Amino acid sequence: RLTPFDAVYVRMGANDCIARGQSTFMVEMQEAADILRAATPRSLVIFDELGRGTSTYDGMAIASATLQFVLEEKKCVAFFVTHYPALAELEKESGGQLGNYHMSFMESAKNGEGDQRITFLYTAVRGAASKSYGLNVARLARIPSSILQEAAERSAALEEDVGMRACEFRLVRALEGNGK
């Protein structure tokens, strides 16, 4: 049940202020800081892709810590849009405070070149997305097929590497007696 909010705070979009020496990422961080200071338990907070303007690890760390702060300190209603799959794992640890949703889509059979076509349905459905569809968006934007093919190969290699590192991390945690 939603009740009236005392304020609605939104951190969305990308812009900079070069005249004041502020990069896109700096503007994003300043807007996020303003929201975190002002929000109350009766506020609605919306963060869209927080942390995208820096390295993957720093961005994910900022996004994760911010989400934790919003849940534990501000205790307000929040929509936290992210492209970091690891953040979806926080739902398991949130005690029902956090729910994952993604935009629905339809997958078609692979064509002769091995490409799978995606149709985005623009409807939010429960659960985290099972994988990224960035290459499909790039295809829809008409990025040249040679670039898409190279990007697909690099993406698969990176995904395999990260998957192996995640398995190693879980194994080490289990051996230390800290894993789940």
Backbone bond lengths (Angstrom), bond angles and torsions (degrees), N, CA, C in turn:
res aa  C-N    CA-C-N  psi(-1)  N-CA   C-N-CA  omega(-1)  CA-C   N-CA-C  phi
1 R - - - 1.443 - - 1.532 108.27 -
2 L 1.291 116.26 126.69 1.456 121.06 178.12 1.526 110.08 -98.11
3 T 1.294 115.33 137.76 1.462 121.23 174.87 1.521 108.05 -111.32
4 P 1.326 117.49 168.18 1.476 118.13 179.32 1.533 110.85 -59.09
5 F 1.321 115.47 142.50 1.455 121.53 179.62 1.520 109.54 -93.14
6 D 1.328 115.51 150.24 1.460 118.93 175.15 1.526 111.25 -79.06
7 A 1.345 116.90 -21.93 1.461 121.56 177.97 1.523 108.83 -165.22
8 V 1.325 115.58 156.16 1.458 121.97 174.01 1.521 106.51 -121.66
9 Y 1.340 115.95 123.22 1.460 121.94 -178.83 1.518 108.99 -117.15
10 V 1.325 117.19 131.18 1.462 121.80 -176.15 1.527 109.67 -130.25
11 R 1.316 116.41 128.80 1.467 123.29 173.01 1.520 105.21 -118.41
12 M 1.342 116.07 99.70 1.462 121.09 -173.58 1.517 109.13 -147.01
13 G 1.310 116.14 148.62 1.455 120.52 176.12 1.520 111.69 88.91
14 A 1.305 114.60 175.52 1.460 120.62 -178.17 1.521 109.42 -133.57
15 N 1.329 114.66 127.70 1.461 119.65 172.73 1.513 108.16 -154.86
16 D 1.296 115.65 163.47 1.458 119.81 177.76 1.518 108.57 -130.62
17 C 1.298 114.99 177.53 1.457 121.25 176.12 1.528 106.50 -140.45
18 I 1.310 114.69 72.68 1.456 121.03 -175.51 1.525 110.93 -59.57
19 A 1.321 117.65 -34.57 1.469 120.85 179.84 1.529 111.45 -59.24
20 R 1.339 116.52 -29.36 1.466 120.73 177.79 1.530 111.83 -100.54
21 G 1.339 116.13 7.41 1.455 120.32 179.45 1.508 114.13 73.58
22 Q 1.340 117.49 28.56 1.463 121.57 -177.93 1.529 110.59 -112.08
23 S 1.316 115.38 118.50 1.457 121.24 176.85 1.528 109.94 -71.82
24 T 1.304 116.09 169.17 1.467 121.19 176.07 1.523 110.25 -57.26
25 F 1.327 116.59 -43.03 1.459 120.37 -179.00 1.530 111.10 -66.06
26 M 1.323 117.53 -40.66 1.470 120.41 178.39 1.530 110.57 -62.26
27 V 1.323 117.33 -43.34 1.470 120.40 178.21 1.529 109.57 -61.58
28 E 1.326 116.60 -42.94 1.470 121.13 178.79 1.524 110.69 -59.76
29 M 1.320 117.16 -45.40 1.462 121.12 -178.73 1.531 111.44 -67.79
30 Q 1.321 117.61 -39.15 1.459 119.81 178.37 1.523 111.25 -65.73
31 E 1.326 117.07 -41.34 1.468 120.31 177.33 1.526 110.48 -63.78
32 A 1.334 116.96 -41.74 1.467 120.59 178.35 1.527 110.36 -62.99
33 A 1.324 117.03 -43.18 1.474 120.83 179.39 1.525 110.77 -61.51
34 D 1.331 116.76 -42.30 1.469 120.33 178.51 1.530 110.86 -60.33
35 I 1.317 116.30 -43.18 1.467 120.95 179.48 1.524 110.53 -64.39
36 L 1.320 116.55 -45.05 1.468 120.39 -177.53 1.521 111.83 -64.38
37 R 1.316 117.43 -32.28 1.470 120.41 176.46 1.528 111.66 -73.40
38 A 1.325 117.77 -37.08 1.463 121.49 -171.06 1.528 114.65 -89.87
39 A 1.316 118.24 -27.75 1.467 121.28 -174.03 1.528 111.37 -64.38
40 T 1.330 114.63 146.61 1.460 122.46 176.62 1.532 108.03 -123.39
41 P 1.311 118.19 172.82 1.463 119.55 176.44 1.536 113.40 -60.45
42 R 1.325 117.89 -16.00 1.472 120.93 179.42 1.526 112.68 -99.98
43 S 1.331 117.85 11.10 1.460 122.46 -178.58 1.526 111.27 -92.84
44 L 1.312 115.09 159.26 1.465 123.01 168.27 1.524 105.61 -108.48
45 V 1.327 116.19 124.32 1.463 122.18 -178.73 1.523 108.67 -118.67
46 I 1.321 116.24 132.71 1.468 121.77 178.07 1.524 108.37 -125.92
47 F 1.317 116.29 118.51 1.461 122.50 173.96 1.521 108.19 -114.86
48 D 1.317 116.53 127.92 1.461 121.61 179.43 1.523 109.16 -114.15
49 E 1.318 116.12 113.80 1.460 123.17 175.38 1.526 112.98 55.77
50 L 1.311 117.17 44.22 1.457 121.38 178.37 1.525 110.02 -61.18
51 G 1.319 117.41 132.12 1.452 122.30 177.03 1.508 115.50 92.81
52 R 1.319 118.42 3.70 1.459 119.79 -175.58 1.524 113.45 -73.86
53 G 1.330 117.90 -16.17 1.461 120.63 -174.22 1.507 114.99 -86.79
54 T 1.332 117.67 10.74 1.466 120.56 -179.67 1.525 108.17 -135.76
55 S 1.324 117.64 -169.11 1.461 120.75 -179.11 1.528 110.33 -61.76
56 T 1.309 116.04 157.41 1.464 120.80 -178.73 1.519 111.44 -56.06
57 Y 1.328 117.17 -46.51 1.463 119.72 -175.82 1.518 111.69 -69.01
58 D 1.327 117.44 -44.74 1.465 119.53 177.42 1.521 110.39 -63.84
59 G 1.315 116.84 -43.95 1.460 120.70 -179.60 1.508 112.27 -60.91
60 M 1.337 116.43 -44.72 1.463 119.84 179.73 1.522 110.46 -66.37
61 A 1.323 116.99 -38.39 1.459 120.43 179.40 1.528 110.76 -64.95
62 I 1.325 116.78 -43.50 1.470 120.91 178.14 1.520 110.20 -63.51
63 A 1.326 116.72 -46.60 1.463 120.54 -179.27 1.525 110.77 -62.29
64 S 1.316 117.31 -44.88 1.462 121.84 -178.60 1.527 111.37 -63.57
65 A 1.323 116.49 -47.12 1.465 120.11 -179.63 1.526 111.28 -65.36
66 T 1.333 116.56 -37.17 1.466 120.48 178.57 1.519 110.62 -66.37
67 L 1.321 117.10 -44.66 1.461 120.60 178.49 1.525 110.21 -61.14
68 Q 1.317 117.14 -43.56 1.465 120.61 178.13 1.535 110.62 -61.08
69 F 1.324 117.91 -42.53 1.461 122.35 178.96 1.528 110.82 -62.15
70 V 1.326 116.28 -44.01 1.466 120.26 -179.94 1.529 110.08 -62.68
71 L 1.330 116.95 -42.29 1.466 120.81 -179.04 1.523 112.39 -70.19
72 E 1.323 117.15 -45.34 1.460 120.69 -171.88 1.522 114.47 -90.18
73 E 1.313 117.80 -34.59 1.463 120.69 -175.57 1.534 112.51 -99.02
74 K 1.304 116.48 -50.15 1.470 119.98 -177.22 1.517 112.09 -80.80
75 K 1.331 116.35 -34.34 1.471 122.40 177.82 1.526 112.35 52.26
76 C 1.326 115.49 40.58 1.459 120.04 -179.64 1.528 109.56 -107.20
77 V 1.323 115.71 168.81 1.454 120.90 174.49 1.523 106.96 -73.59
78 A 1.324 116.14 132.01 1.465 119.62 -176.60 1.525 110.86 -142.36
79 F 1.315 114.67 145.52 1.463 123.02 167.73 1.518 104.89 -111.97
80 F 1.320 116.15 124.16 1.453 121.06 -175.02 1.521 107.17 -125.94
81 V 1.317 116.20 96.26 1.462 122.05 -178.19 1.523 107.78 -84.77
82 T 1.330 117.36 130.06 1.459 119.68 -177.71 1.519 111.52 -146.61
83 H 1.320 114.74 155.83 1.461 120.95 172.81 1.526 110.61 -107.74
84 Y 1.329 117.36 9.63 1.458 121.51 179.46 1.530 109.44 -93.64
85 P 1.341 118.08 105.09 1.473 120.12 -178.67 1.522 113.46 -57.86
86 A 1.324 117.89 -31.50 1.466 120.07 -178.16 1.528 111.45 -61.88
87 L 1.330 117.65 -28.11 1.467 119.41 179.44 1.525 111.42 -67.69
88 A 1.319 117.00 -26.55 1.468 119.65 178.04 1.524 111.06 -63.35
89 E 1.325 116.96 -27.19 1.461 121.37 179.07 1.521 112.21 -64.87
90 L 1.337 117.15 -23.13 1.460 120.66 -178.45 1.526 112.63 -64.80
91 E 1.325 116.91 -20.20 1.471 119.85 178.80 1.528 110.23 -57.40
92 K 1.327 116.79 -38.99 1.465 121.28 -177.81 1.520 111.91 -64.33
93 E 1.334 116.70 -28.86 1.457 121.43 -175.97 1.526 113.26 -98.36
94 S 1.331 117.16 0.39 1.470 119.96 -170.77 1.519 114.87 -90.24
95 G 1.299 118.52 -3.02 1.457 120.69 179.94 1.521 113.03 62.41
96 G 1.319 116.79 34.42 1.459 121.37 178.77 1.516 114.72 85.18
97 Q 1.333 117.34 -0.23 1.463 120.93 179.34 1.519 112.20 -74.94
98 L 1.305 117.04 -24.04 1.460 122.71 -171.08 1.516 109.60 -120.98
99 G 1.321 116.40 137.21 1.457 121.24 176.31 1.512 109.98 -131.14
100 N 1.313 116.59 138.54 1.462 121.58 177.96 1.519 110.77 -94.65
101 Y 1.315 115.06 138.04 1.462 122.74 174.89 1.522 107.59 -139.15
102 H 1.309 116.40 154.70 1.461 120.58 173.94 1.522 108.83 -143.13
103 M 1.319 114.92 164.19 1.466 119.58 178.33 1.525 108.23 -77.88
104 S 1.311 116.03 130.41 1.461 119.80 -176.09 1.532 110.64 -73.00
105 F 1.316 113.69 161.87 1.459 121.13 -177.16 1.516 108.74 -158.02
106 M 1.320 115.08 165.14 1.467 121.41 173.11 1.518 107.35 -120.01
107 E 1.328 115.87 135.85 1.459 120.89 176.31 1.520 108.65 -103.81
108 S 1.316 116.48 134.51 1.459 120.18 175.63 1.526 108.33 -101.27
109 A 1.305 116.03 167.48 1.460 120.24 179.63 1.523 109.55 -62.80
110 K 1.321 115.56 154.46 1.456 120.44 178.97 1.522 109.39 -66.70
111 N 1.341 114.77 141.59 1.466 118.74 177.96 1.526 109.47 -83.92
112 G 1.324 118.40 -175.08 1.460 123.15 -177.86 1.511 113.85 -59.53
113 E 1.323 118.30 -25.29 1.462 121.88 179.52 1.530 111.59 -90.38
114 G 1.313 118.04 2.89 1.458 121.34 179.94 1.519 114.20 86.07
115 D 1.327 116.34 4.85 1.464 120.18 -179.84 1.522 110.11 -83.28
116 Q 1.301 115.50 135.14 1.450 120.92 174.93 1.519 107.73 -100.64
117 R 1.298 116.52 132.13 1.454 121.35 -179.19 1.523 109.76 -92.11
118 I 1.320 114.64 138.44 1.458 121.64 -179.65 1.521 107.99 -119.21
119 T 1.321 115.65 135.12 1.464 121.32 171.69 1.517 106.88 -115.47
120 F 1.327 116.08 118.07 1.457 120.43 -179.99 1.522 109.22 -81.88
121 L 1.338 117.01 132.83 1.462 122.45 -173.87 1.522 113.69 -100.90
122 Y 1.322 117.69 -8.18 1.469 123.39 176.11 1.528 113.11 54.84
123 T 1.335 114.58 43.20 1.460 122.37 175.04 1.518 107.35 -131.39
124 A 1.316 117.46 130.12 1.463 120.77 178.66 1.523 109.68 -76.73
125 V 1.339 115.30 132.08 1.460 121.52 177.26 1.527 109.03 -130.03
126 R 1.324 116.23 154.53 1.464 123.06 -176.22 1.523 110.76 -65.14
127 G 1.329 115.25 142.23 1.457 121.90 175.34 1.521 112.30 104.12
128 A 1.318 114.27 158.18 1.459 120.33 176.59 1.522 108.88 -80.51
129 A 1.311 116.35 151.43 1.474 120.36 175.52 1.523 107.91 -65.03
130 S 1.318 116.28 142.64 1.457 120.09 -176.99 1.520 112.55 -75.75
131 K 1.323 117.37 -21.91 1.460 121.18 177.60 1.521 109.05 -162.93
132 S 1.309 114.93 174.68 1.459 120.94 -179.97 1.520 110.29 -85.97
133 Y 1.298 115.72 146.51 1.456 120.51 177.15 1.524 111.00 -120.42
134 G 1.331 115.75 27.79 1.458 121.38 179.96 1.516 113.27 -60.01
135 L 1.326 117.23 -37.03 1.468 119.70 179.10 1.525 110.97 -66.27
136 N 1.321 116.77 -32.18 1.461 119.75 176.70 1.524 110.96 -68.53
137 V 1.321 116.74 -38.46 1.460 120.38 176.72 1.528 109.32 -64.83
138 A 1.337 116.32 -41.97 1.466 119.90 177.47 1.530 110.69 -60.52
139 R 1.341 116.72 -39.01 1.468 120.64 177.27 1.524 110.49 -64.20
140 L 1.335 116.71 -43.33 1.467 120.31 178.12 1.531 111.52 -62.36
141 A 1.334 116.50 -30.23 1.464 120.93 178.55 1.536 111.36 -81.36
142 R 1.318 116.56 -2.13 1.469 123.90 177.52 1.527 113.52 70.92
143 I 1.325 115.64 37.44 1.465 119.77 169.51 1.532 106.13 -64.27
144 P 1.334 118.87 138.58 1.481 120.50 -178.05 1.527 112.65 -54.39
145 S 1.329 115.31 141.75 1.468 120.98 -174.82 1.524 112.29 -60.92
146 S 1.335 118.56 -32.69 1.469 119.44 178.51 1.529 110.81 -63.33
147 I 1.318 117.49 -37.25 1.469 121.55 177.59 1.516 109.79 -69.75
148 L 1.337 116.38 -42.06 1.462 120.01 179.15 1.524 111.59 -61.58
149 Q 1.337 116.66 -40.59 1.468 120.34 179.59 1.526 110.56 -64.04
150 E 1.337 116.38 -46.05 1.468 120.21 178.65 1.527 110.43 -63.51
151 A 1.323 116.92 -41.69 1.464 121.14 179.31 1.524 110.80 -63.77
152 A 1.323 117.70 -38.99 1.467 121.21 178.95 1.520 110.59 -63.24
153 E 1.325 117.34 -41.68 1.462 121.02 178.75 1.527 110.78 -65.30
154 R 1.331 116.37 -43.39 1.467 119.75 179.01 1.523 111.22 -66.29
155 S 1.315 116.59 -39.84 1.463 120.60 179.13 1.522 110.68 -61.49
156 A 1.325 116.68 -44.98 1.468 120.75 -179.91 1.531 110.81 -62.21
157 A 1.331 116.73 -41.17 1.465 120.60 179.39 1.530 110.64 -65.52
158 L 1.321 116.66 -43.94 1.467 120.25 178.82 1.519 111.24 -64.40
159 E 1.332 116.40 -41.90 1.466 120.48 -179.85 1.525 110.35 -62.75
160 E 1.322 116.62 -40.96 1.465 120.49 178.06 1.526 110.56 -64.76
161 D 1.330 117.25 -43.95 1.457 121.87 -179.85 1.531 110.90 -62.18
162 V 1.314 117.05 -46.62 1.466 120.69 -179.96 1.519 110.33 -65.27
163 G 1.323 117.07 -39.61 1.466 120.96 177.99 1.519 112.03 -61.24
164 M 1.326 116.15 -41.10 1.461 120.10 178.44 1.523 110.32 -66.72
165 R 1.323 117.71 -40.97 1.466 120.50 178.91 1.525 110.84 -65.22
166 A 1.325 116.95 -38.51 1.461 120.06 178.33 1.529 110.66 -63.83
167 C 1.322 116.96 -40.78 1.472 120.28 177.30 1.526 110.81 -63.22
168 E 1.330 116.05 -42.44 1.465 119.90 177.92 1.528 110.42 -61.55
169 F 1.313 116.75 -43.02 1.464 121.12 -179.62 1.528 110.60 -62.31
170 R 1.329 117.18 -45.95 1.464 120.37 179.46 1.532 111.08 -63.55
171 L 1.316 117.07 -37.94 1.463 121.01 178.43 1.526 110.50 -64.18
172 V 1.319 116.96 -45.54 1.465 120.56 179.23 1.533 110.08 -62.38
173 R 1.325 117.76 -43.86 1.471 120.54 178.42 1.522 110.82 -61.33
174 A 1.329 116.92 -41.17 1.468 120.61 179.72 1.528 110.65 -65.04
175 L 1.313 116.43 -41.27 1.468 120.25 179.55 1.519 111.29 -67.28
176 E 1.314 116.90 -31.02 1.463 120.81 177.73 1.530 111.61 -78.98
177 G 1.322 117.20 -9.57 1.442 121.04 -179.14 1.523 113.97 84.69
178 N 1.350 117.48 9.68 1.448 121.42 -178.79 1.519 113.24 -103.91
179 G 1.326 117.93 -5.49 1.460 120.80 -172.31 1.496 113.44 -84.94
180 K 1.292 112.99 166.74 1.470 119.84 176.39 1.495 108.48 -117.23
